[in-house]
């Protein structure tokens, strides 16, 4: 089992023929992803040779869906064209779209996430690494060779910290890792992923990575308190950040005590979440939680 992405997923790459699209399509294919086509109206009808696999290029997402049955798309188009790309995917009936593009204007993100949601399309991102179900499928830019299948579900605002926790827990493995992005508006939230991992029978522990700014982690803490029965381990980036400073992600703005790492840690711990002080400590907490969960099984 997994959330959102499985080995049955059929993936279209919007912007596959660009530099980033080509590089990461090759990596996705190497990870076992079922990439069924790319989309570029100016190169429709061609195929791109990726060695063991030749991938067709379609003129539109609709054409790709009709001819291949694609149900997932990954967006590698420039910021100015991202809104149109997501609207096109939603209109074509794509169920899941991972928007890797960064630098998209917030008003465009607000528009395309609302449009997609109304048509039943889940958007991951923007400004995110995508998502991976190890051993099954990889939609985005997450390195596939730093982990393996396992029982931990991961949701993270930060792409870099997604990779680090995956590496720290490489011997443990993951059910699915989702990089939701750190922009002020995202198509999928911590809460969405928490609900999906709670319902996934093969996810035993959930890792939540947040960062300073906004109140997403506080809202996630309230959801965990009321709706999540599985153990959750957290990490908040930005404990050493000065107050009032805008940090790396557009959403990471600290004002007074609201949005600080300490405030988020307090909210999560009040909801029963164990919060690590560093990524390495967070990984150690996950290992402890899994070991504690295994002991009753061993006795039974």
C-alpha positions as a Markdown table, in Angstrom:
| # | Residue | x | y | z |
|---|---|---|---|---|
| 1 | Unk | 0.0 | 0.0 | 0.0 |
| 2 | Unk | 1.0 | 3.7 | -0.4 |
| 3 | Unk | -0.7 | 7.1 | -0.6 |
| 4 | Unk | -1.4 | 8.9 | -3.8 |
| 5 | Unk | 1.2 | 7.1 | -6.0 |
| 6 | Unk | 1.6 | 3.4 | -6.7 |
| 7 | Unk | 3.3 | 1.1 | -9.3 |
| 8 | Unk | 0.0 | 1.2 | -11.3 |
| 9 | Unk | 0.2 | 5.0 | -11.7 |
| 10 | Unk | 0.7 | 6.2 | -15.3 |
| 11 | Unk | 2.7 | 9.3 | -15.5 |
| 12 | Unk | 2.8 | 12.1 | -18.0 |
| 13 | Unk | 5.6 | 14.7 | -17.8 |
| 14 | Unk | 4.6 | 18.2 | -18.8 |
| 15 | Unk | 7.7 | 19.9 | -20.0 |
| 16 | Unk | 9.6 | 16.6 | -20.6 |
| 17 | Unk | 11.6 | 17.8 | -23.5 |
| 18 | Unk | 13.2 | 20.7 | -21.5 |
| 19 | Unk | 16.5 | 20.3 | -19.7 |
| 20 | Unk | 15.1 | 19.6 | -16.2 |
| 21 | Unk | 12.3 | 17.5 | -17.7 |
| 22 | Unk | 14.7 | 15.3 | -19.6 |
| 23 | Unk | 17.0 | 14.8 | -16.7 |
| 24 | Unk | 14.4 | 13.9 | -14.2 |
| 25 | Unk | 12.3 | 11.8 | -16.6 |
| 26 | Unk | 15.4 | 9.7 | -17.0 |
| 27 | Unk | 15.7 | 9.3 | -13.2 |
| 28 | Unk | 12.0 | 8.5 | -12.8 |
| 29 | Unk | 12.2 | 5.8 | -15.4 |
| 30 | Unk | 15.3 | 4.4 | -13.7 |
| 31 | Unk | 13.3 | 4.2 | -10.5 |
| 32 | Unk | 10.6 | 2.1 | -12.1 |
| 33 | Unk | 8.1 | 4.9 | -12.7 |
| 34 | Unk | 5.6 | 4.1 | -15.5 |
| 35 | Unk | 6.2 | 7.2 | -17.6 |
| 36 | Unk | 3.8 | 6.9 | -20.5 |
| 37 | Unk | 4.5 | 10.2 | -22.3 |
| 38 | Unk | 5.6 | 13.8 | -22.3 |
| 39 | Unk | 3.6 | 16.9 | -23.3 |
| 40 | Unk | 4.9 | 19.6 | -25.6 |
| 41 | Unk | 2.6 | 21.0 | -28.3 |
| 42 | Unk | 5.6 | 22.1 | -30.5 |
| 43 | Unk | 7.2 | 18.6 | -30.4 |
| 44 | Unk | 4.0 | 16.4 | -30.7 |
| 45 | Unk | 4.4 | 13.2 | -32.5 |
| 46 | Unk | 8.1 | 12.7 | -31.7 |
| 47 | Unk | 9.6 | 10.2 | -29.3 |
| 48 | Unk | 12.4 | 10.7 | -26.9 |
| 49 | Unk | 14.9 | 7.9 | -26.5 |
| 50 | Unk | 15.9 | 7.2 | -22.8 |
| 51 | Unk | 17.9 | 4.2 | -23.6 |
| 52 | Unk | 15.8 | 1.2 | -22.7 |
| 53 | Unk | 12.6 | 3.2 | -23.1 |
| 54 | Unk | 11.3 | 5.5 | -25.9 |
| 55 | Unk | 8.7 | 7.9 | -24.6 |
| 56 | Unk | 6.2 | 9.5 | -26.9 |
| 57 | Unk | 5.5 | 13.3 | -26.9 |
| 58 | Unk | 1.9 | 14.4 | -27.1 |
| 59 | Unk | 0.5 | 17.7 | -28.1 |
| 60 | Unk | -1.7 | 18.0 | -25.1 |
| 61 | Unk | -2.5 | 16.4 | -21.8 |
| 62 | Unk | -5.9 | 15.4 | -23.1 |
| 63 | Unk | -4.3 | 13.5 | -26.0 |
| 64 | Unk | -1.9 | 11.8 | -23.6 |
| 65 | Unk | -4.7 | 10.7 | -21.3 |
| 66 | Unk | -6.8 | 9.4 | -24.2 |
| 67 | Unk | -4.0 | 7.4 | -25.7 |
| 68 | Unk | -2.3 | 6.1 | -22.6 |
| 69 | Unk | -4.8 | 6.2 | -19.7 |
| 70 | Unk | -2.4 | 8.5 | -17.7 |
| 71 | Unk | -3.6 | 9.5 | -14.3 |
| 72 | Unk | -0.6 | 11.4 | -12.9 |
| 73 | Unk | 1.3 | 14.4 | -14.3 |
| 74 | Unk | 4.6 | 16.0 | -13.3 |
| 75 | Unk | 5.0 | 19.7 | -14.2 |
| 76 | Unk | 8.5 | 21.0 | -15.2 |
| 77 | Unk | 7.3 | 24.1 | -17.1 |
| 78 | Unk | 8.6 | 27.7 | -16.5 |
| 79 | Unk | 6.6 | 29.7 | -13.9 |
| 80 | Unk | 4.7 | 31.8 | -16.4 |
| 81 | Unk | 3.2 | 28.6 | -17.9 |
| 82 | Unk | 2.6 | 26.7 | -14.7 |
| 83 | Unk | -1.0 | 27.9 | -14.2 |
| 84 | Unk | -2.0 | 26.8 | -17.7 |
| 85 | Unk | -0.3 | 23.5 | -17.3 |
| 86 | Unk | -2.2 | 22.6 | -14.2 |
| 87 | Unk | -5.5 | 23.8 | -15.6 |
| 88 | Unk | -4.9 | 21.6 | -18.7 |
| 89 | Unk | -4.1 | 18.6 | -16.5 |
| 90 | Unk | -7.3 | 19.1 | -14.4 |
| 91 | Unk | -9.4 | 19.5 | -17.6 |
| 92 | Unk | -8.0 | 16.3 | -18.9 |
| 93 | Unk | -9.0 | 14.4 | -15.8 |
| 94 | Unk | -5.6 | 13.8 | -14.3 |
| 95 | Unk | -6.1 | 12.8 | -10.7 |
| 96 | Unk | -2.7 | 13.9 | -9.3 |
| 97 | Unk | -0.4 | 16.6 | -10.5 |
| 98 | Unk | 3.0 | 17.3 | -8.9 |
| 99 | Unk | 4.1 | 20.9 | -9.7 |
| 100 | Unk | 7.9 | 21.0 | -9.3 |
| 101 | Unk | 8.3 | 24.5 | -10.7 |
| 102 | Unk | 9.4 | 27.2 | -8.3 |
| 103 | Unk | 8.8 | 31.0 | -8.5 |
| 104 | Unk | 5.1 | 30.8 | -9.4 |
| 105 | Unk | 3.2 | 33.9 | -8.4 |
| 106 | Unk | 0.9 | 33.3 | -5.4 |
| 107 | Unk | -2.2 | 34.5 | -7.3 |
| 108 | Unk | -1.5 | 31.9 | -10.0 |
| 109 | Unk | -1.2 | 29.1 | -7.3 |
| 110 | Unk | -4.4 | 30.2 | -5.6 |
| 111 | Unk | -6.2 | 30.1 | -9.0 |
| 112 | Unk | -4.9 | 26.7 | -10.2 |
| 113 | Unk | -5.2 | 24.9 | -6.9 |
| 114 | Unk | -8.9 | 26.0 | -6.5 |
| 115 | Unk | -9.6 | 25.0 | -10.1 |
| 116 | Unk | -7.9 | 21.6 | -9.8 |
| 117 | Unk | -9.7 | 20.9 | -6.5 |
| 118 | Unk | -13.1 | 21.6 | -8.0 |
| 119 | Unk | -12.3 | 19.1 | -10.7 |
| 120 | Unk | -11.0 | 16.4 | -8.4 |
| 121 | Unk | -7.3 | 16.8 | -9.2 |
| 122 | Unk | -4.9 | 16.7 | -6.3 |
| 123 | Unk | -2.0 | 19.1 | -6.7 |
| 124 | Unk | 1.3 | 18.5 | -4.9 |
| 125 | Unk | 3.3 | 21.7 | -4.6 |
| 126 | Unk | 4.2 | 24.0 | -6.2 |
| 127 | Unk | 7.9 | 24.5 | -5.5 |
| 128 | Unk | 8.3 | 21.0 | -4.3 |
| 129 | Unk | 10.3 | 17.8 | -4.9 |
| 130 | Unk | 7.2 | 15.7 | -5.7 |
| 131 | Unk | 6.5 | 12.4 | -4.1 |
| 132 | Unk | 7.9 | 8.8 | -4.1 |
| 133 | Unk | 6.6 | 5.4 | -3.1 |
| 134 | Unk | 9.9 | 3.5 | -2.9 |
| 135 | Unk | 10.1 | 0.5 | -5.1 |
| 136 | Unk | 7.0 | 1.5 | -6.9 |
| 137 | Unk | 7.0 | 4.9 | -8.5 |
| 138 | Unk | 8.7 | 8.3 | -8.3 |
| 139 | Unk | 6.9 | 11.5 | -9.5 |
| 140 | Unk | 9.3 | 14.4 | -9.3 |
| 141 | Unk | 12.9 | 15.0 | -8.4 |
| 142 | Unk | 13.4 | 13.0 | -5.1 |
| 143 | Unk | 16.5 | 10.7 | -5.4 |
| 144 | Unk | 15.2 | 7.2 | -5.5 |
| 145 | Unk | 18.3 | 5.4 | -4.4 |
| 146 | Unk | 18.6 | 6.8 | -0.8 |
| 147 | Unk | 15.8 | 4.7 | 0.7 |
| 148 | Unk | 13.7 | 1.5 | 0.3 |
| 149 | Unk | 10.2 | 0.4 | 1.0 |
| 150 | Unk | 9.2 | 0.4 | 4.6 |
| 151 | Unk | 6.6 | 1.4 | 7.2 |
| 152 | Unk | 7.2 | 5.1 | 7.7 |
| 153 | Unk | 5.2 | 7.8 | 6.0 |
| 154 | Unk | 6.8 | 11.2 | 5.5 |
| 155 | Unk | 5.3 | 14.6 | 4.7 |
| 156 | Unk | 7.6 | 17.6 | 4.5 |
| 157 | Unk | 7.6 | 21.3 | 3.5 |
| 158 | Unk | 11.3 | 21.1 | 2.7 |
| 159 | Unk | 12.8 | 19.2 | -0.2 |
| 160 | Unk | 16.2 | 19.0 | 1.3 |
| 161 | Unk | 15.0 | 17.8 | 4.6 |
| 162 | Unk | 12.9 | 15.2 | 2.8 |
| 163 | Unk | 16.0 | 13.8 | 1.3 |
| 164 | Unk | 17.9 | 13.9 | 4.6 |
| 165 | Unk | 15.3 | 12.1 | 6.6 |
| 166 | Unk | 15.0 | 9.5 | 3.8 |
| 167 | Unk | 18.8 | 9.0 | 4.0 |
| 168 | Unk | 18.8 | 9.0 | 7.9 |
| 169 | Unk | 16.2 | 6.2 | 7.8 |
| 170 | Unk | 17.5 | 4.4 | 4.7 |
| 171 | Unk | 17.7 | 1.1 | 6.6 |
| 172 | Unk | 14.1 | 1.5 | 7.8 |
| 173 | Unk | 12.3 | 2.5 | 4.7 |
| 174 | Unk | 9.2 | 4.4 | 3.7 |
| 175 | Unk | 5.7 | 3.7 | 2.5 |
| 176 | Unk | 5.4 | 7.1 | 0.7 |
| 177 | Unk | 7.4 | 10.4 | 1.0 |
| 178 | Unk | 5.5 | 13.6 | 0.0 |
| 179 | Unk | 7.2 | 16.9 | -0.4 |
| 180 | Unk | 4.3 | 19.4 | -0.2 |
| 181 | Unk | 6.4 | 22.5 | -0.8 |
| 182 | Unk | 7.0 | 25.6 | 1.3 |
| 183 | Unk | 5.2 | 28.3 | -0.6 |
| 184 | Unk | 2.4 | 30.3 | 1.2 |
| 185 | Unk | -0.2 | 28.3 | -0.8 |
| 186 | Unk | 0.1 | 24.6 | -1.6 |
| 187 | Unk | -2.3 | 22.2 | -3.2 |
| 188 | Unk | -1.8 | 19.5 | -0.5 |
| 189 | Unk | -1.3 | 20.2 | 3.2 |
| 190 | Unk | 0.2 | 18.4 | 6.1 |
| 191 | Unk | -3.3 | 17.6 | 7.2 |
| 192 | Unk | -4.2 | 16.0 | 3.8 |
| 193 | Unk | -1.2 | 13.7 | 4.1 |
| 194 | Unk | -1.8 | 12.9 | 7.8 |
| 195 | Unk | -5.3 | 11.7 | 6.9 |
| 196 | Unk | -4.0 | 9.6 | 4.0 |
| 197 | Unk | -1.2 | 8.0 | 6.1 |
| 198 | Unk | -3.7 | 7.4 | 9.0 |
| 199 | Unk | -5.9 | 5.4 | 6.5 |
| 200 | Unk | -2.9 | 3.5 | 5.0 |
| 201 | Unk | -2.6 | 0.0 | 6.6 |
| 202 | Unk | 1.1 | -0.2 | 5.7 |
| 203 | Unk | 2.1 | 3.0 | 7.4 |
| 204 | Unk | 2.9 | 2.5 | 11.0 |
| 205 | Unk | 4.7 | 5.8 | 11.9 |
| 206 | Unk | 4.3 | 9.3 | 10.4 |
| 207 | Unk | 7.0 | 11.8 | 10.1 |
| 208 | Unk | 6.0 | 15.5 | 9.8 |
| 209 | Unk | 8.6 | 18.1 | 8.8 |
| 210 | Unk | 7.7 | 21.7 | 9.1 |
| 211 | Unk | 9.5 | 25.0 | 9.2 |
| 212 | Unk | 9.1 | 28.5 | 10.7 |
| 213 | Unk | 6.4 | 30.8 | 9.4 |
| 214 | Unk | 2.7 | 30.5 | 9.1 |
| 215 | Unk | 0.4 | 28.3 | 11.1 |
| 216 | Unk | 0.3 | 25.1 | 9.1 |
| 217 | Unk | 2.1 | 23.0 | 11.8 |
| 218 | Unk | -0.2 | 24.3 | 14.5 |
| 219 | Unk | -3.2 | 23.3 | 12.4 |
| 220 | Unk | -1.6 | 20.0 | 11.8 |
| 221 | Unk | -1.1 | 19.5 | 15.5 |
| 222 | Unk | -4.8 | 20.2 | 16.2 |
| 223 | Unk | -5.7 | 17.6 | 13.5 |
| 224 | Unk | -3.3 | 15.0 | 15.0 |
| 225 | Unk | -4.8 | 15.5 | 18.5 |
| 226 | Unk | -8.4 | 14.9 | 17.2 |
| 227 | Unk | -8.0 | 12.4 | 14.3 |
| 228 | Unk | -4.6 | 10.6 | 14.2 |
| 229 | Unk | -4.1 | 7.4 | 16.2 |
| 230 | Unk | -0.7 | 6.4 | 14.8 |
| 231 | Unk | 2.5 | 7.8 | 16.3 |
| 232 | Unk | 3.8 | 10.9 | 14.8 |
| 233 | Unk | 7.3 | 12.2 | 15.0 |
| 234 | Unk | 8.1 | 15.8 | 14.0 |
| 235 | Unk | 10.9 | 18.1 | 13.1 |
| 236 | Unk | 10.7 | 21.9 | 12.7 |
| 237 | Unk | 13.4 | 23.7 | 10.7 |
| 238 | Unk | 14.5 | 27.1 | 11.9 |
| 239 | Unk | 15.2 | 27.0 | 15.6 |
| 240 | Unk | 18.1 | 29.4 | 15.2 |
| 241 | Unk | 16.4 | 31.8 | 12.8 |
| 242 | Unk | 16.1 | 35.4 | 14.1 |
| 243 | Unk | 12.6 | 36.7 | 14.6 |
| 244 | Unk | 11.2 | 38.9 | 11.9 |
| 245 | Unk | 13.4 | 37.5 | 9.3 |
| 246 | Unk | 12.1 | 36.1 | 6.0 |
| 247 | Unk | 13.9 | 32.8 | 5.4 |
| 248 | Unk | 14.4 | 30.5 | 2.4 |
| 249 | Unk | 10.8 | 29.6 | 1.5 |
| 250 | Unk | 8.3 | 32.3 | 0.6 |
| 251 | Unk | 6.1 | 31.1 | 3.4 |
| 252 | Unk | 8.7 | 31.2 | 6.2 |
| 253 | Unk | 8.0 | 34.5 | 7.8 |
| 254 | Unk | 8.3 | 34.9 | 11.6 |
| 255 | Unk | 6.4 | 37.6 | 13.5 |
| 256 | Unk | 6.8 | 37.7 | 17.2 |
| 257 | Unk | 6.2 | 34.4 | 18.9 |
| 258 | Unk | 3.7 | 33.2 | 16.2 |
| 259 | Unk | 5.3 | 31.0 | 13.6 |
| 260 | Unk | 8.5 | 30.3 | 15.5 |
| 261 | Unk | 10.0 | 26.9 | 15.8 |
| 262 | Unk | 9.4 | 26.9 | 19.5 |
| 263 | Unk | 5.7 | 27.7 | 19.1 |
| 264 | Unk | 5.3 | 25.0 | 16.6 |
| 265 | Unk | 7.2 | 22.5 | 18.7 |
| 266 | Unk | 5.0 | 23.3 | 21.7 |
| 267 | Unk | 1.8 | 22.8 | 19.6 |
| 268 | Unk | 3.0 | 19.5 | 18.3 |
| 269 | Unk | 4.2 | 18.1 | 21.6 |
| 270 | Unk | 0.9 | 19.2 | 23.2 |
| 271 | Unk | -0.8 | 16.9 | 20.6 |
| 272 | Unk | 1.4 | 14.0 | 21.6 |
| 273 | Unk | 4.0 | 14.4 | 18.8 |
| 274 | Unk | 7.6 | 13.6 | 19.7 |
| 275 | Unk | 9.8 | 16.4 | 18.1 |
| 276 | Unk | 13.4 | 16.0 | 17.4 |
| 277 | Unk | 15.9 | 18.9 | 17.7 |
| 278 | Unk | 17.9 | 17.8 | 14.6 |
| 279 | Unk | 17.1 | 15.6 | 11.7 |
| 280 | Unk | 19.4 | 12.9 | 13.2 |
| 281 | Unk | 17.6 | 13.1 | 16.5 |
| 282 | Unk | 14.2 | 12.9 | 14.6 |
| 283 | Unk | 15.3 | 9.7 | 12.8 |
| 284 | Unk | 16.4 | 8.2 | 16.2 |
| 285 | Unk | 13.0 | 9.0 | 17.6 |
| 286 | Unk | 11.3 | 7.2 | 14.6 |
| 287 | Unk | 13.5 | 4.2 | 15.2 |
| 288 | Unk | 12.5 | 4.1 | 18.9 |
| 289 | Unk | 8.8 | 4.4 | 18.1 |
| 290 | Unk | 9.0 | 1.5 | 15.6 |
| 291 | Unk | 10.9 | -0.6 | 18.1 |
| 292 | Unk | 8.2 | 0.1 | 20.7 |
| 293 | Unk | 5.5 | -0.8 | 18.2 |
| 294 | Unk | 7.2 | -4.1 | 17.4 |
| 295 | Unk | 7.5 | -5.3 | 21.0 |
| 296 | Unk | 3.8 | -6.1 | 21.4 |
| 297 | Unk | 3.9 | -8.0 | 18.1 |
| 298 | Unk | 6.8 | -10.1 | 19.3 |
| 299 | Unk | 5.0 | -11.0 | 22.6 |
| 300 | Unk | 1.9 | -12.0 | 20.7 |
